[in-house]
């Protein structure tokens, strides 16, 4: 599917999933073009990292949703780098949730991110390398004030612990 068609799609989550797929399968020039022109003056709906272990109500597999989350760091590179400069904690909190969502879904976060990482700008690579080189306890549920709950469908998902 081409970029122009993706931008015009009415289902914004499906549009983002198609954009992520296009990004993953494109050459470096196309990837840079996608990132350079982000967000195309449209709204996007991203996969929920807290629900990566869930399948009920999800159109895509946990793996597909996790890959779409990971490539966002390439697609949104300029925005993420600017946010990092403004307050790096915002980026780290999101990474902590994404990492733990992937672990809960029995995926390997490092492998998912490394698949897309070579084409990310160096500053984004540095942010991700820094996160993944942390000690395990510094990437844990407790470190990010998260817990695992069972939802109404009996599936596990992440929830923020209140009062923190």
Secondary structure as a PSIPRED ss2 file (coil, helix, strand):
# PSIPRED VFORMAT (PSIPRED V4.0)

   1 X C   1.000  0.000  0.000
   2 X C   1.000  0.000  0.000
   3 X H   0.000  1.000  0.000
   4 X H   0.000  1.000  0.000
   5 X H   0.000  1.000  0.000
   6 X H   0.000  1.000  0.000
   7 X H   0.000  1.000  0.000
   8 X H   0.000  1.000  0.000
   9 X C   1.000  0.000  0.000
  10 X C   1.000  0.000  0.000
  11 X C   1.000  0.000  0.000
  12 X H   0.000  1.000  0.000
  13 X H   0.000  1.000  0.000
  14 X H   0.000  1.000  0.000
  15 X H   0.000  1.000  0.000
  16 X H   0.000  1.000  0.000
  17 X H   0.000  1.000  0.000
  18 X H   0.000  1.000  0.000
  19 X H   0.000  1.000  0.000
  20 X H   0.000  1.000  0.000
  21 X H   0.000  1.000  0.000
  22 X H   0.000  1.000  0.000
  23 X H   0.000  1.000  0.000
  24 X H   0.000  1.000  0.000
  25 X H   0.000  1.000  0.000
  26 X C   1.000  0.000  0.000
  27 X C   1.000  0.000  0.000
  28 X H   0.000  1.000  0.000
  29 X H   0.000  1.000  0.000
  30 X H   0.000  1.000  0.000
  31 X H   0.000  1.000  0.000
  32 X H   0.000  1.000  0.000
  33 X H   0.000  1.000  0.000
  34 X H   0.000  1.000  0.000
  35 X H   0.000  1.000  0.000
  36 X H   0.000  1.000  0.000
  37 X C   1.000  0.000  0.000
  38 X C   1.000  0.000  0.000
  39 X C   1.000  0.000  0.000
  40 X C   1.000  0.000  0.000
  41 X C   1.000  0.000  0.000
  42 X C   1.000  0.000  0.000
  43 X C   1.000  0.000  0.000
  44 X C   1.000  0.000  0.000
  45 X C   1.000  0.000  0.000
  46 X C   1.000  0.000  0.000
  47 X C   1.000  0.000  0.000
  48 X C   1.000  0.000  0.000
  49 X H   0.000  1.000  0.000
  50 X H   0.000  1.000  0.000
  51 X H   0.000  1.000  0.000
  52 X C   1.000  0.000  0.000
  53 X C   1.000  0.000  0.000
  54 X C   1.000  0.000  0.000
  55 X C   1.000  0.000  0.000
  56 X C   1.000  0.000  0.000
  57 X C   1.000  0.000  0.000
  58 X C   1.000  0.000  0.000
  59 X C   1.000  0.000  0.000
  60 X C   1.000  0.000  0.000
  61 X C   1.000  0.000  0.000
  62 X H   0.000  1.000  0.000
  63 X H   0.000  1.000  0.000
  64 X H   0.000  1.000  0.000
  65 X H   0.000  1.000  0.000
  66 X H   0.000  1.000  0.000
  67 X H   0.000  1.000  0.000
  68 X H   0.000  1.000  0.000
  69 X H   0.000  1.000  0.000
  70 X H   0.000  1.000  0.000
  71 X H   0.000  1.000  0.000
  72 X H   0.000  1.000  0.000
  73 X H   0.000  1.000  0.000
  74 X H   0.000  1.000  0.000
  75 X H   0.000  1.000  0.000
  76 X C   1.000  0.000  0.000
  77 X H   0.000  1.000  0.000
  78 X H   0.000  1.000  0.000
  79 X H   0.000  1.000  0.000
  80 X H   0.000  1.000  0.000
  81 X H   0.000  1.000  0.000
  82 X H   0.000  1.000  0.000
  83 X H   0.000  1.000  0.000
  84 X H   0.000  1.000  0.000
  85 X H   0.000  1.000  0.000
  86 X H   0.000  1.000  0.000
  87 X H   0.000  1.000  0.000
  88 X H   0.000  1.000  0.000
  89 X H   0.000  1.000  0.000
  90 X H   0.000  1.000  0.000
  91 X H   0.000  1.000  0.000
  92 X H   0.000  1.000  0.000
  93 X H   0.000  1.000  0.000
  94 X H   0.000  1.000  0.000
  95 X H   0.000  1.000  0.000
  96 X H   0.000  1.000  0.000
  97 X H   0.000  1.000  0.000
  98 X H   0.000  1.000  0.000
  99 X H   0.000  1.000  0.000
 100 X H   0.000  1.000  0.000
 101 X H   0.000  1.000  0.000
 102 X H   0.000  1.000  0.000
 103 X H   0.000  1.000  0.000
 104 X H   0.000  1.000  0.000
 105 X C   1.000  0.000  0.000
 106 X C   1.000  0.000  0.000
 107 X C   1.000  0.000  0.000
 108 X C   1.000  0.000  0.000
 109 X H   0.000  1.000  0.000
 110 X H   0.000  1.000  0.000
 111 X H   0.000  1.000  0.000
 112 X H   0.000  1.000  0.000
 113 X H   0.000  1.000  0.000
 114 X H   0.000  1.000  0.000
 115 X H   0.000  1.000  0.000
 116 X H   0.000  1.000  0.000
 117 X H   0.000  1.000  0.000
 118 X C   1.000  0.000  0.000
 119 X C   1.000  0.000  0.000
 120 X C   1.000  0.000  0.000
 121 X C   1.000  0.000  0.000
 122 X H   0.000  1.000  0.000
 123 X H   0.000  1.000  0.000
 124 X H   0.000  1.000  0.000
 125 X H   0.000  1.000  0.000
 126 X H   0.000  1.000  0.000
 127 X H   0.000  1.000  0.000
 128 X H   0.000  1.000  0.000
 129 X H   0.000  1.000  0.000
 130 X H   0.000  1.000  0.000
 131 X H   0.000  1.000  0.000
 132 X H   0.000  1.000  0.000
 133 X C   1.000  0.000  0.000
 134 X C   1.000  0.000  0.000
 135 X C   1.000  0.000  0.000
 136 X H   0.000  1.000  0.000
 137 X H   0.000  1.000  0.000
 138 X H   0.000  1.000  0.000
 139 X C   1.000  0.000  0.000
 140 X C   1.000  0.000  0.000
 141 X C   1.000  0.000  0.000
 142 X H   0.000  1.000  0.000
 143 X H   0.000  1.000  0.000
 144 X H   0.000  1.000  0.000
 145 X C   1.000  0.000  0.000
 146 X E   0.000  0.000  1.000
 147 X E   0.000  0.000  1.000
 148 X E   0.000  0.000  1.000
 149 X E   0.000  0.000  1.000
 150 X E   0.000  0.000  1.000
 151 X C   1.000  0.000  0.000
 152 X C   1.000  0.000  0.000
 153 X C   1.000  0.000  0.000
 154 X C   1.000  0.000  0.000
 155 X C   1.000  0.000  0.000
 156 X E   0.000  0.000  1.000
 157 X E   0.000  0.000  1.000
 158 X E   0.000  0.000  1.000
 159 X E   0.000  0.000  1.000
 160 X E   0.000  0.000  1.000
 161 X C   1.000  0.000  0.000
 162 X C   1.000  0.000  0.000
 163 X C   1.000  0.000  0.000
 164 X C   1.000  0.000  0.000
